[in-house]
Amino acid sequence: MPLVDVRYSDDVSDDELRRLAQLLPDLIAEAVDCPEEPWTGPAGPGDIEVRFRPRGDFDIGEFRYVIEIRTKLFASRLDDKQRRADVVRNGLSALGFGTVGVWLVLLDGAWSQT
């Protein structure tokens, strides 16, 4: 299950955030799709967790959006991790979201939920 943190700048509107929230799950599912965790359609409960946070007063940077995606490390994801980050960035940049940075972090870990 990808855990996603979205930081956004002050000039981002609520409508733009709603649009981003609608697009991100499918873009991220496409980006992290692999034989071990295949994309099987629209996200369901426990498939993705996305958190939105405004940039703080002391944050430094010029991007309108910085998206950090943390997901489980699989060998198949390592082979093309740059392409996977680019899937999300290109998908959002093509839709006029402005400057977007995507950080894909592949971790060894475990997930449990109720």
VMD Tcl script that builds the backbone (N, CA, C; Angstrom):
set m [mol new atoms 342]
animate dup $m
set s [atomselect $m all]
$s set {name element resname resid chain x y z} {
  {N N MET 1 A 0.838 -1.181 0.000}
  {CA C MET 1 A 0.000 0.000 0.000}
  {C C MET 1 A 0.876 1.233 0.000}
  {N N PRO 2 A 0.783 2.071 -1.010}
  {CA C PRO 2 A 1.546 3.316 -1.008}
  {C C PRO 2 A 1.011 4.302 0.042}
  {N N LEU 3 A 1.931 4.925 0.734}
  {CA C LEU 3 A 1.634 6.044 1.628}
  {C C LEU 3 A 2.162 7.286 0.925}
  {N N VAL 4 A 1.303 8.276 0.749}
  {CA C VAL 4 A 1.638 9.422 -0.081}
  {C C VAL 4 A 1.472 10.708 0.715}
  {N N ASP 5 A 2.498 11.541 0.675}
  {CA C ASP 5 A 2.458 12.847 1.324}
  {C C ASP 5 A 2.542 13.908 0.234}
  {N N VAL 6 A 1.552 14.797 0.195}
  {CA C VAL 6 A 1.508 15.864 -0.809}
  {C C VAL 6 A 1.672 17.195 -0.083}
  {N N ARG 7 A 2.739 17.896 -0.398}
  {CA C ARG 7 A 2.940 19.261 0.110}
  {C C ARG 7 A 2.617 20.209 -1.035}
  {N N TYR 8 A 1.901 21.271 -0.715}
  {CA C TYR 8 A 1.501 22.196 -1.779}
  {C C TYR 8 A 1.711 23.637 -1.332}
  {N N SER 9 A 1.901 24.517 -2.331}
  {CA C SER 9 A 2.179 25.922 -2.062}
  {C C SER 9 A 0.906 26.707 -1.779}
  {N N ASP 10 A 1.093 27.932 -1.324}
  {CA C ASP 10 A -0.016 28.800 -0.919}
  {C C ASP 10 A -0.959 29.177 -2.060}
  {N N ASP 11 A -0.478 29.131 -3.295}
  {CA C ASP 11 A -1.302 29.574 -4.417}
  {C C ASP 11 A -2.207 28.472 -4.979}
  {N N VAL 12 A -2.250 27.309 -4.335}
  {CA C VAL 12 A -3.067 26.192 -4.792}
  {C C VAL 12 A -4.481 26.336 -4.221}
  {N N SER 13 A -5.485 26.264 -5.083}
  {CA C SER 13 A -6.880 26.423 -4.656}
  {C C SER 13 A -7.463 25.090 -4.181}
  {N N ASP 14 A -8.571 25.171 -3.458}
  {CA C ASP 14 A -9.268 23.962 -3.017}
  {C C ASP 14 A -9.763 23.147 -4.211}
  {N N ASP 15 A -10.211 23.813 -5.261}
  {CA C ASP 15 A -10.665 23.098 -6.455}
  {C C ASP 15 A -9.519 22.306 -7.088}
  {N N GLU 16 A -8.353 22.911 -7.117}
  {CA C GLU 16 A -7.181 22.226 -7.676}
  {C C GLU 16 A -6.798 21.031 -6.800}
  {N N LEU 17 A -6.893 21.180 -5.492}
  {CA C LEU 17 A -6.596 20.061 -4.589}
  {C C LEU 17 A -7.597 18.921 -4.770}
  {N N ARG 18 A -8.867 19.262 -4.953}
  {CA C ARG 18 A -9.883 18.229 -5.211}
  {C C ARG 18 A -9.573 17.468 -6.493}
  {N N ARG 19 A -9.201 18.202 -7.510}
  {CA C ARG 19 A -8.856 17.580 -8.795}
  {C C ARG 19 A -7.647 16.661 -8.634}
  {N N LEU 20 A -6.643 17.129 -7.914}
  {CA C LEU 20 A -5.450 16.324 -7.662}
  {C C LEU 20 A -5.807 15.066 -6.879}
  {N N ALA 21 A -6.658 15.203 -5.879}
  {CA C ALA 21 A -7.067 14.062 -5.059}
  {C C ALA 21 A -7.809 13.015 -5.897}
  {N N GLN 22 A -8.503 13.447 -6.915}
  {CA C GLN 22 A -9.199 12.505 -7.800}
  {C C GLN 22 A -8.236 11.783 -8.737}
  {N N LEU 23 A -7.193 12.473 -9.178}
  {CA C LEU 23 A -6.264 11.917 -10.163}
  {C C LEU 23 A -5.162 11.059 -9.552}
  {N N LEU 24 A -4.705 11.431 -8.366}
  {CA C LEU 24 A -3.536 10.762 -7.787}
  {C C LEU 24 A -3.676 9.251 -7.596}
  {N N PRO 25 A -4.767 8.744 -7.062}
  {CA C PRO 25 A -4.812 7.293 -6.828}
  {C C PRO 25 A -4.535 6.461 -8.078}
  {N N ASP 26 A -5.115 6.809 -9.215}
  {CA C ASP 26 A -4.877 6.036 -10.431}
  {C C ASP 26 A -3.460 6.232 -10.958}
  {N N LEU 27 A -2.948 7.464 -10.906}
  {CA C LEU 27 A -1.576 7.706 -11.351}
  {C C LEU 27 A -0.576 6.925 -10.503}
  {N N ILE 28 A -0.779 6.937 -9.195}
  {CA C ILE 28 A 0.135 6.227 -8.304}
  {C C ILE 28 A 0.002 4.721 -8.485}
  {N N ALA 29 A -1.224 4.242 -8.649}
  {CA C ALA 29 A -1.424 2.809 -8.891}
  {C C ALA 29 A -0.687 2.376 -10.153}
  {N N GLU 30 A -0.764 3.180 -11.198}
  {CA C GLU 30 A -0.042 2.867 -12.431}
  {C C GLU 30 A 1.469 2.882 -12.186}
  {N N ALA 31 A 1.937 3.853 -11.423}
  {CA C ALA 31 A 3.372 3.998 -11.184}
  {C C ALA 31 A 3.956 2.852 -10.360}
  {N N VAL 32 A 3.216 2.333 -9.408}
  {CA C VAL 32 A 3.773 1.292 -8.528}
  {C C VAL 32 A 3.337 -0.114 -8.916}
  {N N ASP 33 A 2.533 -0.237 -9.960}
  {CA C ASP 33 A 2.065 -1.547 -10.421}
  {C C ASP 33 A 3.254 -2.487 -10.653}
  {N N CYS 34 A 3.144 -3.706 -10.148}
  {CA C CYS 34 A 4.197 -4.700 -10.326}
  {C C CYS 34 A 3.578 -6.088 -10.144}
  {N N PRO 35 A 4.280 -7.128 -10.552}
  {CA C PRO 35 A 3.712 -8.476 -10.420}
  {C C PRO 35 A 3.362 -8.844 -8.969}
  {N N GLU 36 A 4.134 -8.350 -8.032}
  {CA C GLU 36 A 3.884 -8.675 -6.626}
  {C C GLU 36 A 2.665 -7.963 -6.062}
  {N N GLU 37 A 2.379 -6.763 -6.553}
  {CA C GLU 37 A 1.205 -5.980 -6.153}
  {C C GLU 37 A 0.582 -5.371 -7.411}
  {N N PRO 38 A -0.151 -6.173 -8.180}
  {CA C PRO 38 A -0.696 -5.662 -9.446}
  {C C PRO 38 A -1.835 -4.673 -9.235}
  {N N TRP 39 A -1.971 -3.772 -10.190}
  {CA C TRP 39 A -3.068 -2.803 -10.208}
  {C C TRP 39 A -4.273 -3.534 -10.764}
  {N N THR 40 A -5.327 -3.621 -9.978}
  {CA C THR 40 A -6.505 -4.399 -10.381}
  {C C THR 40 A -7.731 -3.522 -10.624}
  {N N GLY 41 A -7.561 -2.235 -10.663}
  {CA C GLY 41 A -8.690 -1.348 -10.917}
  {C C GLY 41 A -8.727 -0.212 -9.921}
  {N N PRO 42 A -9.866 0.429 -9.783}
  {CA C PRO 42 A -9.960 1.567 -8.862}
  {C C PRO 42 A -9.522 1.175 -7.440}
  {N N ALA 43 A -8.912 2.128 -6.758}
  {CA C ALA 43 A -8.417 1.885 -5.404}
  {C C ALA 43 A -9.563 1.562 -4.450}
  {N N GLY 44 A -9.339 0.580 -3.609}
  {CA C GLY 44 A -10.296 0.198 -2.581}
  {C C GLY 44 A -9.721 0.483 -1.211}
  {N N PRO 45 A -10.444 0.144 -0.159}
  {CA C PRO 45 A -9.952 0.372 1.203}
  {C C PRO 45 A -8.602 -0.307 1.432}
  {N N GLY 46 A -7.650 0.454 1.935}
  {CA C GLY 46 A -6.332 -0.078 2.225}
  {C C GLY 46 A -5.384 -0.128 1.042}
  {N N ASP 47 A -5.821 0.362 -0.121}
  {CA C ASP 47 A -4.956 0.320 -1.299}
  {C C ASP 47 A -4.002 1.504 -1.376}
  {N N ILE 48 A -4.391 2.645 -0.842}
  {CA C ILE 48 A -3.556 3.839 -0.906}
  {C C ILE 48 A -3.973 4.793 0.210}
  {N N GLU 49 A -3.007 5.517 0.740}
  {CA C GLU 49 A -3.277 6.532 1.766}
  {C C GLU 49 A -2.583 7.812 1.304}
  {N N VAL 50 A -3.353 8.867 1.076}
  {CA C VAL 50 A -2.815 10.138 0.588}
  {C C VAL 50 A -3.116 11.216 1.617}
  {N N ARG 51 A -2.096 11.960 2.009}
  {CA C ARG 51 A -2.247 13.069 2.959}
  {C C ARG 51 A -1.808 14.371 2.298}
  {N N PHE 52 A -2.616 15.399 2.424}
  {CA C PHE 52 A -2.321 16.716 1.868}
  {C C PHE 52 A -1.926 17.665 2.994}
  {N N ARG 53 A -0.843 18.413 2.770}
  {CA C ARG 53 A -0.357 19.368 3.767}
  {C C ARG 53 A 0.123 20.640 3.077}
  {N N PRO 54 A -0.300 21.797 3.582}
  {CA C PRO 54 A 0.209 23.046 3.003}
  {C C PRO 54 A 1.670 23.261 3.395}
  {N N ARG 55 A 2.368 23.964 2.554}
  {CA C ARG 55 A 3.755 24.324 2.860}
  {C C ARG 55 A 3.762 25.217 4.095}
  {N N GLY 56 A 4.705 24.975 4.984}
  {CA C GLY 56 A 4.817 25.762 6.214}
  {C C GLY 56 A 5.576 27.060 6.007}
  {N N ASP 57 A 5.492 27.942 6.970}
  {CA C ASP 57 A 6.154 29.242 6.896}
  {C C ASP 57 A 7.662 29.128 6.708}
  {N N PHE 58 A 8.274 28.085 7.219}
  {CA C PHE 58 A 9.717 27.951 7.167}
  {C C PHE 58 A 10.196 26.930 6.138}
  {N N ASP 59 A 9.266 26.360 5.368}
  {CA C ASP 59 A 9.650 25.437 4.306}
  {C C ASP 59 A 10.348 26.215 3.194}
  {N N ILE 60 A 11.281 25.570 2.547}
  {CA C ILE 60 A 12.056 26.190 1.473}
  {C C ILE 60 A 11.858 25.376 0.203}
  {N N GLY 61 A 11.620 26.049 -0.891}
  {CA C GLY 61 A 11.474 25.364 -2.176}
  {C C GLY 61 A 10.554 26.136 -3.090}
  {N N GLU 62 A 10.623 25.823 -4.367}
  {CA C GLU 62 A 9.869 26.553 -5.388}
  {C C GLU 62 A 8.776 25.737 -6.048}
  {N N PHE 63 A 8.672 24.445 -5.747}
  {CA C PHE 63 A 7.666 23.612 -6.396}
  {C C PHE 63 A 6.277 23.944 -5.875}
  {N N ARG 64 A 5.279 23.892 -6.775}
  {CA C ARG 64 A 3.885 24.042 -6.337}
  {C C ARG 64 A 3.459 22.805 -5.566}
  {N N TYR 65 A 3.950 21.658 -6.016}
  {CA C TYR 65 A 3.634 20.383 -5.360}
  {C C TYR 65 A 4.903 19.560 -5.205}
  {N N VAL 66 A 5.052 18.953 -4.049}
  {CA C VAL 66 A 6.070 17.926 -3.844}
  {C C VAL 66 A 5.327 16.706 -3.327}
  {N N ILE 67 A 5.461 15.616 -4.057}
  {CA C ILE 67 A 4.728 14.398 -3.746}
  {C C ILE 67 A 5.729 13.312 -3.382}
  {N N GLU 68 A 5.628 12.818 -2.160}
  {CA C GLU 68 A 6.492 11.728 -1.699}
  {C C GLU 68 A 5.652 10.457 -1.629}
  {N N ILE 69 A 6.088 9.451 -2.354}
  {CA C ILE 69 A 5.394 8.167 -2.396}
  {C C ILE 69 A 6.281 7.136 -1.722}
  {N N ARG 70 A 5.791 6.566 -0.638}
  {CA C ARG 70 A 6.521 5.498 0.051}
  {C C ARG 70 A 5.752 4.202 -0.166}
  {N N THR 71 A 6.440 3.206 -0.670}
  {CA C THR 71 A 5.801 1.922 -0.916}
  {C C THR 71 A 6.813 0.804 -0.743}
  {N N LYS 72 A 6.316 -0.400 -0.740}
  {CA C LYS 72 A 7.143 -1.564 -0.449}
  {C C LYS 72 A 8.161 -1.830 -1.552}
  {N N LEU 73 A 9.346 -2.206 -1.123}
  {CA C LEU 73 A 10.441 -2.523 -2.026}
  {C C LEU 73 A 10.259 -3.923 -2.611}
  {N N PHE 74 A 10.194 -3.981 -3.921}
  {CA C PHE 74 A 10.214 -5.240 -4.667}
  {C C PHE 74 A 11.262 -5.088 -5.750}
  {N N ALA 75 A 11.940 -6.170 -6.095}
  {CA C ALA 75 A 12.977 -6.115 -7.129}
  {C C ALA 75 A 12.432 -5.541 -8.432}
  {N N SER 76 A 11.208 -5.894 -8.777}
  {CA C SER 76 A 10.629 -5.404 -10.036}
  {C C SER 76 A 10.426 -3.890 -10.020}
  {N N ARG 77 A 10.244 -3.314 -8.852}
  {CA C ARG 77 A 10.104 -1.854 -8.755}
  {C C ARG 77 A 11.466 -1.163 -8.820}
  {N N LEU 78 A 12.498 -1.831 -8.350}
  {CA C LEU 78 A 13.842 -1.248 -8.367}
  {C C LEU 78 A 14.361 -1.062 -9.784}
  {N N ASP 79 A 14.019 -2.001 -10.649}
  {CA C ASP 79 A 14.559 -2.001 -12.005}
  {C C ASP 79 A 14.238 -0.729 -12.786}
  {N N ASP 80 A 13.108 -0.106 -12.486}
  {CA C ASP 80 A 12.708 1.076 -13.253}
  {C C ASP 80 A 12.085 2.151 -12.377}
  {N N LYS 81 A 12.703 2.398 -11.240}
  {CA C LYS 81 A 12.115 3.344 -10.280}
  {C C LYS 81 A 12.007 4.768 -10.838}
  {N N GLN 82 A 12.957 5.187 -11.675}
  {CA C GLN 82 A 12.867 6.536 -12.236}
  {C C GLN 82 A 11.646 6.669 -13.143}
  {N N ARG 83 A 11.408 5.662 -13.967}
  {CA C ARG 83 A 10.227 5.690 -14.836}
  {C C ARG 83 A 8.956 5.797 -14.005}
  {N N ARG 84 A 8.927 5.105 -12.880}
  {CA C ARG 84 A 7.747 5.098 -12.019}
  {C C ARG 84 A 7.481 6.496 -11.436}
  {N N ALA 85 A 8.524 7.170 -10.983}
  {CA C ALA 85 A 8.360 8.543 -10.484}
  {C C ALA 85 A 7.921 9.474 -11.615}
  {N N ASP 86 A 8.475 9.247 -12.785}
  {CA C ASP 86 A 8.134 10.079 -13.946}
  {C C ASP 86 A 6.676 9.911 -14.370}
  {N N VAL 87 A 6.091 8.739 -14.172}
  {CA C VAL 87 A 4.685 8.507 -14.515}
  {C C VAL 87 A 3.797 9.511 -13.781}
  {N N VAL 88 A 4.045 9.683 -12.491}
  {CA C VAL 88 A 3.233 10.607 -11.687}
  {C C VAL 88 A 3.520 12.046 -12.093}
  {N N ARG 89 A 4.808 12.398 -12.172}
  {CA C ARG 89 A 5.173 13.774 -12.534}
  {C C ARG 89 A 4.621 14.150 -13.898}
  {N N ASN 90 A 4.802 13.304 -14.890}
  {CA C ASN 90 A 4.338 13.611 -16.247}
  {C C ASN 90 A 2.819 13.710 -16.306}
  {N N GLY 91 A 2.144 12.825 -15.591}
  {CA C GLY 91 A 0.684 12.848 -15.577}
  {C C GLY 91 A 0.134 14.153 -15.030}
  {N N LEU 92 A 0.767 14.676 -13.993}
  {CA C LEU 92 A 0.294 15.927 -13.386}
  {C C LEU 92 A 0.763 17.147 -14.160}
  {N N SER 93 A 1.991 17.125 -14.641}
  {CA C SER 93 A 2.514 18.266 -15.400}
  {C C SER 93 A 1.722 18.479 -16.686}
  {N N ALA 94 A 1.332 17.391 -17.324}
  {CA C ALA 94 A 0.577 17.489 -18.577}
  {C C ALA 94 A -0.803 18.108 -18.367}
  {N N LEU 95 A -1.296 18.088 -17.136}
  {CA C LEU 95 A -2.626 18.615 -16.854}
  {C C LEU 95 A -2.594 20.030 -16.284}
  {N N GLY 96 A -1.428 20.657 -16.311}
  {CA C GLY 96 A -1.345 22.057 -15.920}
  {C C GLY 96 A -1.256 22.308 -14.424}
  {N N PHE 97 A -0.685 21.385 -13.668}
  {CA C PHE 97 A -0.540 21.583 -12.232}
  {C C PHE 97 A 0.676 22.420 -11.865}
  {N N GLY 98 A 1.426 22.869 -12.835}
  {CA C GLY 98 A 2.606 23.681 -12.554}
  {C C GLY 98 A 3.790 22.798 -12.191}
  {N N THR 99 A 4.708 23.354 -11.410}
  {CA C THR 99 A 5.921 22.608 -11.063}
  {C C THR 99 A 5.594 21.520 -10.048}
  {N N VAL 100 A 5.982 20.313 -10.393}
  {CA C VAL 100 A 5.697 19.139 -9.571}
  {C C VAL 100 A 6.990 18.357 -9.374}
  {N N GLY 101 A 7.285 18.009 -8.135}
  {CA C GLY 101 A 8.403 17.130 -7.834}
  {C C GLY 101 A 7.857 15.851 -7.220}
  {N N VAL 102 A 8.393 14.702 -7.643}
  {CA C VAL 102 A 7.928 13.408 -7.137}
  {C C VAL 102 A 9.130 12.646 -6.599}
  {N N TRP 103 A 9.023 12.208 -5.356}
  {CA C TRP 103 A 10.064 11.424 -4.703}
  {C C TRP 103 A 9.470 10.059 -4.402}
  {N N LEU 104 A 9.989 9.033 -5.067}
  {CA C LEU 104 A 9.530 7.664 -4.861}
  {C C LEU 104 A 10.519 6.971 -3.934}
  {N N VAL 105 A 10.021 6.492 -2.811}
  {CA C VAL 105 A 10.859 5.824 -1.816}
  {C C VAL 105 A 10.395 4.378 -1.720}
  {N N LEU 106 A 11.301 3.452 -1.998}
  {CA C LEU 106 A 11.011 2.032 -1.907}
  {C C LEU 106 A 11.630 1.507 -0.616}
  {N N LEU 107 A 10.795 0.956 0.247}
  {CA C LEU 107 A 11.236 0.547 1.587}
  {C C LEU 107 A 10.948 -0.920 1.839}
  {N N ASP 108 A 11.789 -1.520 2.649}
  {CA C ASP 108 A 11.508 -2.853 3.149}
  {C C ASP 108 A 10.637 -2.676 4.384}
  {N N GLY 109 A 9.462 -3.236 4.388}
  {CA C GLY 109 A 8.558 -3.037 5.514}
  {C C GLY 109 A 7.373 -3.990 5.432}
  {N N ALA 110 A 6.454 -3.791 6.330}
  {CA C ALA 110 A 5.245 -4.596 6.364}
  {C C ALA 110 A 4.071 -3.692 6.673}
  {N N TRP 111 A 2.903 -4.079 6.205}
  {CA C TRP 111 A 1.681 -3.300 6.431}
  {C C TRP 111 A 0.640 -4.205 7.059}
  {N N SER 112 A -0.100 -3.656 7.995}
  {CA C SER 112 A -1.204 -4.367 8.624}
  {C C SER 112 A -2.336 -3.376 8.820}
  {N N GLN 113 A -3.568 -3.835 8.675}
  {CA C GLN 113 A -4.704 -2.931 8.871}
  {C C GLN 113 A -5.891 -3.691 9.445}
  {N N THR 114 A -6.832 -2.946 10.007}
  {CA C THR 114 A -8.042 -3.557 10.544}
  {C C THR 114 A -9.216 -3.195 9.667}
}
mol reanalyze $m
mol bondsrecalc $m
mol representation Tube
mol addrep $m
